[in-house]
Structure formats: C-alpha cells, structure tokens
C-alpha cells in the first residue's frame, strides 16, 4: 500500500496501488518532451481515480522549490483532463456531449 496524502490539509489520503492512474501525454518539440497537461517540460501531472471513484490530480515540478500538489477534482474537470491527454475512451459518451462547445 502506498498512501498518497492530499495536500489540502484535510488529512484525506488514497491508496495509490488501488487507484487507476492516468499518466500525462507528451509531445516532442524537437528538443524536449512537453506535457500536454501543463504545456511545460518541467511541470507534470497524473490523474488518479480511487477505488471509491474519487478523482485526484497529482501535480509536480522538476524545478527546485516548487511543491507537489495532490488534490481532489470534480468529475467534469477529470473528464476534460482525460480528453486533453488522449484518454477519451474513459469518458462516458453522455458526458462527452456535455463537454462539447
């Protein structure tokens, strides 16, 4: 069991081993791998869905002095993140139509 403690000072945590992890997608800009989620080569994100169905966004940086964040997010924000990072197959079809602009 790997406990991931949320950084919102709630004391809540989830078991990383029991959660479904979605890693950020990247693109190569000719020199570096760039995160699709953040648009940066230094800032990164992973999305987790806990075994209870809660969505957690884990953000971290390779830059010194920047703290990582582990926060609960809404289902709608999770779906937008999934689509942006090429995981649209995990978004229910009825929710896809609600996100269309």
PyMOL commands that set and color helices and strands:
alter all, ss='L'
color gray80, all
select helices_A, chain A and resi 16-18+75-84+88-90+93-99
alter helices_A, ss='H'
color red, helices_A
select strands_A, chain A and resi 3-5+13-15+20-23+26-28+33-35+43-49+55-61+69-73
alter strands_A, ss='S'
color yellow, strands_A
deselect
rebuild
show_as cartoon
